[in-house]
């Protein structure tokens, strides 16, 4: 079967897209965690 090469390239493209999405999600989650940390510090200060 000679069609495996195309599939490999398709998979690579999908993987790269997923990696880009994951980086965006990680940045977003990091921001939320920082906000929660700040809120926790503020509440422990009161």
C-alpha positions as CSV (number, residue, x, y, z in Angstrom):
1,X,0.0,0.0,0.0
2,X,1.4,3.3,-1.1
3,X,-1.1,5.6,0.7
4,X,0.5,5.4,4.1
5,X,2.8,8.4,3.4
6,X,-0.1,10.8,2.9
7,X,-1.7,9.5,6.1
8,X,1.5,10.2,8.0
9,X,1.6,13.8,6.8
10,X,-2.1,14.3,7.7
11,X,-1.4,13.0,11.2
12,X,1.6,15.3,11.6
13,X,-0.6,18.3,10.6
14,X,-3.3,17.3,13.1
15,X,-0.7,16.8,15.8
16,X,0.8,20.2,15.2
17,X,-2.6,21.8,15.4
18,X,-3.4,20.0,18.7
19,X,0.0,21.2,20.1
20,X,-0.9,24.8,19.2
21,X,-4.3,24.5,20.8
22,X,-2.8,22.9,23.9
23,X,-0.4,25.7,24.3
24,X,-3.3,28.2,24.2
25,X,-5.3,26.2,26.7
26,X,-2.3,25.9,29.0
27,X,-1.8,29.7,28.9
28,X,-5.5,30.2,29.7
29,X,-5.5,27.7,32.6
30,X,-2.3,29.2,33.9
31,X,-4.0,32.6,34.0
32,X,-7.0,31.1,35.9
33,X,-4.7,29.4,38.4
34,X,-2.8,32.7,39.0
35,X,-6.1,34.5,39.6
36,X,-7.3,31.8,42.0
37,X,-3.9,32.0,43.8
38,X,-4.2,35.8,44.2
39,X,-7.8,35.4,45.5
40,X,-6.7,32.8,48.0
41,X,-3.9,35.0,49.2
42,X,-6.3,38.0,49.5
43,X,-8.9,35.9,51.5
44,X,-6.2,34.5,53.8
45,X,-5.0,38.1,54.5
46,X,-8.5,39.2,55.7
